[in-house]
Amino acid sequence: MEIPPTEEFNHFSHRHPLIKISDILDEEDQVICSGCDHDLSSGPAYMCTKINCNFILHDPCFDLPRQIKHKSHPKHTLSLRFFPPYNDGEFTCDACGNSGHAFTFHCDKCKFDLHVECASLPEIEEREDHQHPLTLCYNSSNLFVGKEVEVDVMCYVCKNGVGKSCWFYCCLACKCGAHLDCVSTQEIQLLDI
């Protein structure tokens, strides 16, 4: 592919200059964002100008803030790291429990990590299959407490248990919950954080 001359951009996460492209090159090619590790199917992106470098960021990852304060980790600021700060080159997201190899919002003091898309999950989700709005919950402790015993949260969508250390969406009125993946049936979308 020949790239027409255009304005170059710098991004703190990459040593080479980047150019903005208006749309992903070819729908048949699988292009992975170097920031969030998700497939880039359409829309603007920033691509490395070097021929043999596959670095590419979709627009939302290019514009991520370098630091955030997040409700799930109120004591410390989270810093955007462009690679996992651990020797094995991966991190485990404290929101969803999945591993990551790309950008992470990280707390050095607590070794707390969030995928960029988990850090931008909406506080409230509405689904057609549930009558009330679902609220993002950061843990299950003390949410659904019986008189003497804590109740395990079951996902009302897939009918499996929600891990005690993972985030989930909950309806306090109905005392039910749902996995992040079960609520998010849409394509990954980064919100303003």
Accessible surface in RSA format (square Angstrom, percent):
REM  Atomic radii and reference values for relative SASA: ProtOr
REM  Chains: A
REM  Algorithm: Lee & Richards
REM  Probe-radius: 1.40
REM  Slices: 20
REM RES _ NUM      All-atoms   Total-Side   Main-Chain    Non-polar    All polar
REM                ABS   REL    ABS   REL    ABS   REL    ABS   REL    ABS   REL
RES MET A   1   145.19  75.2  60.36  39.9  84.83 202.0  71.06  60.4  74.12  98.2
RES GLU A   2   163.59  93.9 139.12 105.3  24.47  58.3  56.07 108.5 107.52  87.8
RES ILE A   3    57.30  32.6  35.00  26.1  22.29  53.7  35.00  25.2  22.29  60.5
RES PRO A   4    92.86  67.7  85.63  78.1   7.23  26.3  91.22  75.3   1.64  10.2
RES PRO A   5   138.49 100.9 106.16  96.8  32.32 117.5 118.23  97.6  20.26 125.9
RES THR A   6    69.61  49.5  38.41  38.9  31.20  74.4  26.33  35.4  43.28  65.4
RES GLU A   7   121.04  69.5 105.27  79.6  15.78  37.6  46.78  90.5  74.27  60.6
RES GLU A   8   103.49  59.4  79.94  60.5  23.55  56.1  23.08  44.6  80.41  65.7
RES PHE A   9    57.80  28.9  52.74  32.7   5.06  13.2  57.76  35.0   0.04   0.1
RES ASN A  10   130.54  90.0 106.21 102.6  24.33  58.6  31.91  76.8  98.63  95.3
RES HIS A  11    16.33   8.9   8.78   6.1   7.56  19.3  10.76  11.1   5.57   6.5
RES PHE A  12    64.56  32.3  26.35  16.3  38.20  99.4  40.17  24.4  24.39  69.8
RES SER A  13    10.85   9.2   0.10   0.1  10.75  24.8   0.87   1.8   9.98  14.0
RES HIS A  14    34.05  18.6  19.63  13.6  14.42  36.9  15.73  16.2  18.32  21.3
RES ARG A  15   212.26  89.1 169.94  86.6  42.32 100.8  75.68 103.4 136.58  82.8
RES HIS A  16    33.47  18.3  32.31  22.5   1.16   3.0  20.93  21.6  12.54  14.6
RES PRO A  17    36.83  26.8  36.77  33.5   0.07   0.3  36.77  30.4   0.07   0.4
RES LEU A  18     0.00   0.0   0.00   0.0   0.00   0.0   0.00   0.0   0.00   0.0
RES ILE A  19     6.70   3.8   6.70   5.0   0.00   0.0   6.70   4.8   0.00   0.0
RES LYS A  20    89.61  43.7  74.87  45.9  14.74  35.1  38.33  34.5  51.28  54.6
RES ILE A  21    18.23  10.4  14.95  11.1   3.28   7.9  18.23  13.1   0.00   0.0
RES SER A  22   100.01  84.5  78.91 105.3  21.11  48.6  51.45 109.6  48.56  68.0
RES ASP A  23    80.52  56.4  72.78  72.4   7.74  18.3  24.99  58.8  55.53  55.4
RES ILE A  24    16.92   9.6   4.10   3.1  12.82  30.9   4.10   3.0  12.82  34.8
RES LEU A  25    82.11  45.7  46.80  33.5  35.31  88.8  52.74  37.0  29.37  79.0
RES ASP A  26    64.91  45.5  60.46  60.2   4.45  10.5  17.52  41.2  47.39  47.3
RES GLU A  27   167.82  96.3 134.34 101.6  33.48  79.7  53.28 103.1 114.54  93.5
RES GLU A  28   160.23  92.0 123.98  93.8  36.25  86.3  48.79  94.4 111.44  91.0
RES ASP A  29    79.19  55.5  68.54  68.2  10.65  25.2  17.61  41.5  61.58  61.4
RES GLN A  30   139.98  78.3 105.57  77.2  34.41  81.9  34.20  72.8 105.78  80.2
RES VAL A  31    22.83  15.0  19.94  18.0   2.89   7.0  22.83  19.8   0.00   0.0
RES ILE A  32    68.25  38.8  57.56  42.9  10.69  25.8  57.56  41.4  10.69  29.0
RES CYS A  33     0.05   0.0   0.05   0.1   0.00   0.0   0.05   0.1   0.00   0.0
RES SER A  34    34.05  28.8  17.97  24.0  16.08  37.0  16.72  35.6  17.33  24.3
RES GLY A  35     0.01   0.0   0.00   N/A   0.01   0.0   0.00   0.0   0.01   0.0
RES CYS A  36     8.61   6.5   0.52   0.6   8.09  19.0   2.74   6.9   5.87   6.3
RES ASP A  37    67.62  47.4  49.90  49.7  17.72  41.9  18.66  43.9  48.96  48.8
RES HIS A  38    58.53  32.0  56.58  39.3   1.94   5.0  41.12  42.4  17.41  20.3
RES ASP A  39    83.59  58.6  60.79  60.5  22.80  53.9  25.48  60.0  58.11  58.0
RES LEU A  40    10.28   5.7   5.98   4.3   4.30  10.8   7.45   5.2   2.83   7.6
RES SER A  41    62.89  53.1  45.79  61.1  17.10  39.4  43.45  92.5  19.44  27.2
RES SER A  42    79.85  67.5  61.26  81.8  18.59  42.8  29.85  63.6  50.00  70.0
RES GLY A  43    23.03  28.4   0.00   N/A  23.03  28.4  21.52  59.0   1.51   3.4
RES PRO A  44    53.43  38.9  50.89  46.4   2.55   9.3  50.89  42.0   2.55  15.8
RES ALA A  45     0.00   0.0   0.00   0.0   0.00   0.0   0.00   0.0   0.00   0.0
RES TYR A  46    13.37   6.2  13.37   7.6   0.00   0.0   0.00   0.0  13.37  16.5
RES MET A  47    24.90  12.9  24.90  16.5   0.00   0.0  15.82  13.4   9.08  12.0
RES CYS A  48     3.36   2.5   0.00   0.0   3.36   7.9   0.00   0.0   3.36   3.6
RES THR A  49    37.39  26.6  19.47  19.7  17.91  42.7  17.53  23.5  19.86  30.0
RES LYS A  50   104.37  50.9  99.79  61.2   4.58  10.9  46.62  42.0  57.75  61.5
RES ILE A  51   156.70  89.2 128.05  95.4  28.64  69.0 132.69  95.6  24.00  65.1
RES ASN A  52   144.60  99.7 112.22 108.4  32.38  78.0  38.84  93.5 105.76 102.2
RES CYS A  53    32.24  24.4  18.38  20.5  13.86  32.6  10.24  25.9  22.00  23.7
RES ASN A  54   139.13  95.9 116.53 112.6  22.60  54.4  39.16  94.2  99.97  96.6
RES PHE A  55    28.00  14.0  22.84  14.1   5.16  13.4  25.58  15.5   2.43   6.9
RES ILE A  56     8.01   4.6   8.01   6.0   0.00   0.0   8.01   5.8   0.00   0.0
RES LEU A  57     0.00   0.0   0.00   0.0   0.00   0.0   0.00   0.0   0.00   0.0
RES HIS A  58    32.15  17.6  32.15  22.3   0.00   0.0  21.77  22.4  10.38  12.1
RES ASP A  59    37.02  25.9  36.84  36.7   0.18   0.4   7.81  18.4  29.22  29.1
RES PRO A  60    52.62  38.3  40.79  37.2  11.82  43.0  49.51  40.9   3.10  19.3
RES CYS A  61     0.00   0.0   0.00   0.0   0.00   0.0   0.00   0.0   0.00   0.0
RES PHE A  62    33.15  16.6  25.87  16.0   7.28  18.9  25.87  15.7   7.28  20.8
RES ASP A  63    98.45  69.0  71.42  71.1  27.03  63.9  32.00  75.3  66.45  66.3
RES LEU A  64    17.25   9.6   5.29   3.8  11.96  30.1   6.36   4.5  10.89  29.3
RES PRO A  65    45.68  33.3  34.81  31.7  10.87  39.5  45.68  37.7   0.00   0.0
RES ARG A  66   140.36  58.9 134.23  68.4   6.13  14.6  51.88  70.9  88.48  53.6
RES GLN A  67   110.63  61.9  93.72  68.5  16.91  40.3  21.02  44.7  89.61  68.0
RES ILE A  68    15.39   8.8   7.72   5.8   7.67  18.5  15.39  11.1   0.00   0.0
RES LYS A  69   131.04  63.9 101.87  62.5  29.16  69.4  85.82  77.2  45.22  48.2
RES HIS A  70    22.29  12.2  17.49  12.2   4.80  12.3  13.19  13.6   9.10  10.6
RES LYS A  71   144.50  70.5 122.20  75.0  22.30  53.1  87.90  79.1  56.61  60.3
RES SER A  72    23.56  19.9   1.09   1.4  22.48  51.8   2.65   5.6  20.92  29.3
RES HIS A  73    21.67  11.8  20.78  14.4   0.89   2.3  12.03  12.4   9.64  11.2
RES PRO A  74    94.11  68.6  78.29  71.4  15.82  57.5  81.50  67.3  12.61  78.4
RES LYS A  75   177.25  86.5 148.17  90.9  29.07  69.2  98.28  88.5  78.97  84.1
RES HIS A  76    43.85  24.0  39.99  27.8   3.85   9.9  26.00  26.8  17.84  20.8
RES THR A  77    56.01  39.8  42.07  42.6  13.95  33.2  20.42  27.4  35.60  53.8
RES LEU A  78     0.00   0.0   0.00   0.0   0.00   0.0   0.00   0.0   0.00   0.0
RES SER A  79    33.73  28.5  33.73  45.0   0.00   0.0  17.14  36.5  16.58  23.2
RES LEU A  80     8.87   4.9   0.12   0.1   8.75  22.0   0.12   0.1   8.75  23.6
RES ARG A  81    69.16  29.0  68.65  35.0   0.52   1.2  22.95  31.4  46.21  28.0
RES PHE A  82    82.37  41.2  70.77  43.8  11.60  30.2  70.77  42.9  11.60  33.2
RES PHE A  83   113.90  57.0 113.65  70.4   0.25   0.7 113.65  68.9   0.25   0.7
RES PRO A  84     7.08   5.2   3.88   3.5   3.20  11.6   3.88   3.2   3.20  19.9
RES PRO A  85    41.36  30.1   8.08   7.4  33.29 121.0  15.23  12.6  26.13 162.4
RES TYR A  86    64.14  29.9  52.28  29.7  11.86  30.9  54.68  41.1   9.46  11.7
RES ASN A  87   169.64 117.0 129.42 125.1  40.22  96.8  40.19  96.7 129.45 125.1
RES ASP A  88   109.66  76.8  71.98  71.6  37.69  89.1  50.06 117.8  59.60  59.4
RES GLY A  89    34.50  42.5   0.00   N/A  34.50  42.5  27.77  76.2   6.73  15.1
RES GLU A  90    62.24  35.7  58.96  44.6   3.28   7.8   7.48  14.5  54.77  44.7
RES PHE A  91     4.08   2.0   0.00   0.0   4.08  10.6   4.08   2.5   0.00   0.0
RES THR A  92    84.30  60.0  73.79  74.8  10.51  25.1  45.06  60.5  39.24  59.3
RES CYS A  93     1.23   0.9   0.00   0.0   1.23   2.9   0.00   0.0   1.23   1.3
RES ASP A  94    57.59  40.3  45.86  45.6  11.73  27.7  10.42  24.5  47.17  47.0
RES ALA A  95     0.02   0.0   0.00   0.0   0.02   0.0   0.02   0.0   0.00   0.0
RES CYS A  96    31.37  23.7  14.08  15.7  17.29  40.6  13.16  33.4  18.21  19.6
RES GLY A  97    39.48  48.7   0.00   N/A  39.48  48.7  16.47  45.2  23.01  51.5
RES ASN A  98    80.40  55.4  76.80  74.2   3.61   8.7  19.15  46.1  61.25  59.2
RES SER A  99    56.32  47.6  36.79  49.1  19.53  45.0  12.22  26.0  44.10  61.8
RES GLY A 100     5.54   6.8   0.00   N/A   5.54   6.8   5.54  15.2   0.00   0.0
RES HIS A 101   104.42  57.1  86.74  60.3  17.68  45.2  63.86  65.8  40.56  47.2
RES ALA A 102     9.64   8.9   5.73   8.8   3.91   8.9   8.66  12.2   0.97   2.6
RES PHE A 103     4.92   2.5   1.63   1.0   3.29   8.6   1.63   1.0   3.29   9.4
RES THR A 104     0.00   0.0   0.00   0.0   0.00   0.0   0.00   0.0   0.00   0.0
RES PHE A 105     0.00   0.0   0.00   0.0   0.00   0.0   0.00   0.0   0.00   0.0
RES HIS A 106     3.55   1.9   1.70   1.2   1.85   4.7   0.70   0.7   2.85   3.3
RES CYS A 107     2.63   2.0   1.80   2.0   0.82   1.9   0.82   2.1   1.80   1.9
RES ASP A 108    81.52  57.1  70.79  70.5  10.73  25.4  29.95  70.5  51.57  51.4
RES LYS A 109   165.59  80.8 127.64  78.3  37.94  90.3  86.83  78.2  78.76  83.9
RES CYS A 110    61.93  46.8  33.17  37.0  28.76  67.6  18.34  46.5  43.59  47.0
RES LYS A 111   124.68  60.8 110.24  67.6  14.43  34.4  77.58  69.8  47.10  50.2
RES PHE A 112    27.43  13.7  25.98  16.1   1.45   3.8  27.43  16.6   0.00   0.0
RES ASP A 113     2.91   2.0   2.91   2.9   0.00   0.0   0.00   0.0   2.91   2.9
RES LEU A 114     0.00   0.0   0.00   0.0   0.00   0.0   0.00   0.0   0.00   0.0
RES HIS A 115    20.94  11.4  20.90  14.5   0.04   0.1  15.27  15.7   5.67   6.6
RES VAL A 116     0.92   0.6   0.41   0.4   0.51   1.2   0.41   0.4   0.51   1.4
RES GLU A 117    23.29  13.4  21.66  16.4   1.63   3.9   9.92  19.2  13.38  10.9
RES CYS A 118     8.39   6.4   8.18   9.1   0.22   0.5   0.01   0.0   8.38   9.0
RES ALA A 119     3.72   3.4   0.00   0.0   3.72   8.5   0.00   0.0   3.72   9.9
RES SER A 120     3.30   2.8   0.31   0.4   2.99   6.9   1.89   4.0   1.40   2.0
RES LEU A 121    38.63  21.5  26.68  19.1  11.96  30.1  27.41  19.2  11.22  30.2
RES PRO A 122    39.95  29.1  34.59  31.5   5.36  19.5  39.95  33.0   0.00   0.0
RES GLU A 123    65.89  37.8  61.41  46.5   4.47  10.6  40.76  78.8  25.13  20.5
RES ILE A 124    87.68  49.9  72.70  54.2  14.99  36.1  72.70  52.3  14.99  40.7
RES GLU A 125    30.94  17.8  28.83  21.8   2.11   5.0   3.05   5.9  27.89  22.8
RES GLU A 126   134.20  77.0 107.96  81.7  26.25  62.5  35.21  68.1  99.00  80.8
RES ARG A 127    44.74  18.8  30.92  15.8  13.82  32.9  15.65  21.4  29.09  17.6
RES GLU A 128   190.82 109.6 147.59 111.7  43.23 102.9  69.69 134.8 121.14  98.9
RES ASP A 129    83.14  58.2  48.59  48.4  34.55  81.7  49.11 115.6  34.03  33.9
RES HIS A 130    30.29  16.6  15.73  10.9  14.56  37.2  12.15  12.5  18.14  21.1
RES GLN A 131   147.70  82.6 104.80  76.6  42.90 102.1  45.39  96.6 102.32  77.6
RES HIS A 132    60.03  32.8  57.10  39.7   2.93   7.5  37.08  38.2  22.94  26.7
RES PRO A 133    68.07  49.6  60.40  55.1   7.67  27.9  60.52  50.0   7.55  46.9
RES LEU A 134     0.03   0.0   0.03   0.0   0.00   0.0   0.03   0.0   0.00   0.0
RES THR A 135    54.66  38.9  54.66  55.4   0.00   0.0  34.72  46.6  19.94  30.1
RES LEU A 136     8.96   5.0   1.15   0.8   7.81  19.6   1.15   0.8   7.81  21.0
RES CYS A 137    12.30   9.3   7.70   8.6   4.60  10.8   6.22  15.7   6.08   6.6
RES TYR A 138    51.99  24.3  40.93  23.3  11.06  28.8  40.88  30.7  11.11  13.7
RES ASN A 139    72.56  50.0  68.32  66.0   4.24  10.2  13.80  33.2  58.76  56.8
RES SER A 140     5.12   4.3   4.06   5.4   1.06   2.5   2.66   5.7   2.46   3.4
RES SER A 141    58.70  49.6  49.54  66.1   9.17  21.1  35.26  75.1  23.44  32.8
RES ASN A 142   123.02  84.8 100.81  97.4  22.21  53.5  25.31  60.9  97.71  94.4
RES LEU A 143    54.04  30.1  35.81  25.6  18.24  45.8  36.46  25.6  17.59  47.3
RES PHE A 144     9.48   4.7   7.24   4.5   2.24   5.8   9.11   5.5   0.37   1.1
RES VAL A 145    81.44  53.6  52.97  48.0  28.47  68.6  53.51  46.5  27.93  75.8
RES GLY A 146    30.40  37.5   0.00   N/A  30.40  37.5  25.71  70.6   4.68  10.5
RES LYS A 147   210.22 102.6 168.13 103.2  42.09 100.2 119.67 107.7  90.55  96.5
RES GLU A 148   172.16  98.8 129.62  98.1  42.53 101.3  53.62 103.7 118.53  96.8
RES VAL A 149   109.15  71.8 105.03  95.1   4.12   9.9 109.04  94.7   0.11   0.3
RES GLU A 150    71.09  40.8  52.05  39.4  19.04  45.3  23.31  45.1  47.78  39.0
RES VAL A 151    78.18  51.4  71.97  65.2   6.21  15.0  76.22  66.2   1.96   5.3
RES ASP A 152    91.87  64.4  80.49  80.1  11.38  26.9  25.43  59.8  66.44  66.3
RES VAL A 153     7.61   5.0   1.06   1.0   6.56  15.8   4.22   3.7   3.39   9.2
RES MET A 154   103.22  53.5  96.00  63.5   7.22  17.2  82.54  70.2  20.67  27.4
RES CYS A 155     0.54   0.4   0.00   0.0   0.54   1.3   0.00   0.0   0.54   0.6
RES TYR A 156    41.89  19.6  33.18  18.9   8.70  22.7  38.31  28.8   3.58   4.4
RES VAL A 157    54.86  36.1  29.63  26.8  25.23  60.8  33.43  29.0  21.43  58.1
RES CYS A 158    49.24  37.2  26.60  29.7  22.64  53.2  29.92  75.8  19.33  20.8
RES LYS A 159   143.65  70.1 131.32  80.6  12.33  29.4 101.94  91.8  41.71  44.4
RES ASN A 160    91.38  63.0  89.21  86.2   2.18   5.2  17.61  42.4  73.77  71.3
RES GLY A 161    43.24  53.3   0.00   N/A  43.24  53.3  21.17  58.1  22.08  49.4
RES VAL A 162    11.51   7.6   0.67   0.6  10.84  26.1   1.09   0.9  10.42  28.2
RES GLY A 163    39.29  48.5   0.00   N/A  39.29  48.5  31.44  86.3   7.86  17.6
RES LYS A 164   119.00  58.1 107.59  66.0  11.41  27.2 101.08  91.0  17.92  19.1
RES SER A 165    92.91  78.5  74.62  99.6  18.30  42.1  51.19 109.0  41.72  58.5
RES CYS A 166    33.44  25.3  33.19  37.0   0.25   0.6   8.47  21.5  24.98  26.9
RES TRP A 167     8.88   3.6   5.74   2.8   3.14   7.4   0.18   0.1   8.70  14.1
RES PHE A 168     0.00   0.0   0.00   0.0   0.00   0.0   0.00   0.0   0.00   0.0
RES TYR A 169     1.88   0.9   1.88   1.1   0.00   0.0   1.88   1.4   0.00   0.0
RES CYS A 170     1.34   1.0   0.70   0.8   0.64   1.5   0.00   0.0   1.34   1.4
RES CYS A 171     2.74   2.1   1.41   1.6   1.33   3.1   1.33   3.4   1.41   1.5
RES LEU A 172   106.48  59.3  90.85  65.0  15.63  39.3  91.21  64.1  15.27  41.1
RES ALA A 173    78.93  72.6  34.31  52.9  44.63 101.5  47.00  66.2  31.93  84.6
RES CYS A 174    53.63  40.6  25.50  28.4  28.13  66.1  18.87  47.8  34.76  37.5
RES LYS A 175   144.86  70.7 121.74  74.7  23.12  55.1  75.56  68.0  69.31  73.8
RES CYS A 176    22.43  17.0  19.07  21.3   3.35   7.9  19.97  50.6   2.46   2.7
RES GLY A 177     0.00   0.0   0.00   N/A   0.00   0.0   0.00   0.0   0.00   0.0
RES ALA A 178     0.00   0.0   0.00   0.0   0.00   0.0   0.00   0.0   0.00   0.0
RES HIS A 179    47.24  25.8  46.67  32.4   0.57   1.5  36.08  37.2  11.16  13.0
RES LEU A 180    16.80   9.4  13.83   9.9   2.97   7.5  14.11   9.9   2.69   7.2
RES ASP A 181   110.85  77.6  97.01  96.6  13.84  32.7  31.41  73.9  79.45  79.2
RES CYS A 182    24.66  18.7  17.35  19.4   7.30  17.2   6.79  17.2  17.87  19.3
RES VAL A 183     5.85   3.8   0.14   0.1   5.71  13.8   0.14   0.1   5.71  15.5
RES SER A 184    42.07  35.6  27.39  36.6  14.68  33.8  16.61  35.4  25.47  35.7
RES THR A 185   109.08  77.6  71.39  72.4  37.69  89.8  54.86  73.7  54.22  82.0
RES GLN A 186   127.59  71.3 109.55  80.1  18.04  43.0  45.56  97.0  82.03  62.2
RES GLU A 187   142.09  81.6 118.97  90.0  23.12  55.0  59.73 115.5  82.36  67.2
RES ILE A 188    79.73  45.4  57.92  43.1  21.81  52.6  60.09  43.3  19.64  53.3
RES GLN A 189   125.16  70.0 104.15  76.1  21.01  50.0  32.48  69.1  92.68  70.3
RES LEU A 190    20.13  11.2   3.00   2.1  17.13  43.1   3.00   2.1  17.13  46.1
RES LEU A 191    67.27  37.5  58.33  41.7   8.94  22.5  61.95  43.5   5.32  14.3
RES ASP A 192   153.57 107.6 122.22 121.7  31.35  74.1  42.13  99.2 111.44 111.1
RES ILE A 193    71.98  41.0  15.02  11.2  56.96 137.3  43.52  31.3  28.46  77.2
END  Absolute sums over single chains surface
CHAIN  1 A    11577.8       8933.9       2643.9       5885.1       5692.7
END  Absolute sums over all chains
TOTAL         11577.8       8933.9       2643.9       5885.1       5692.7
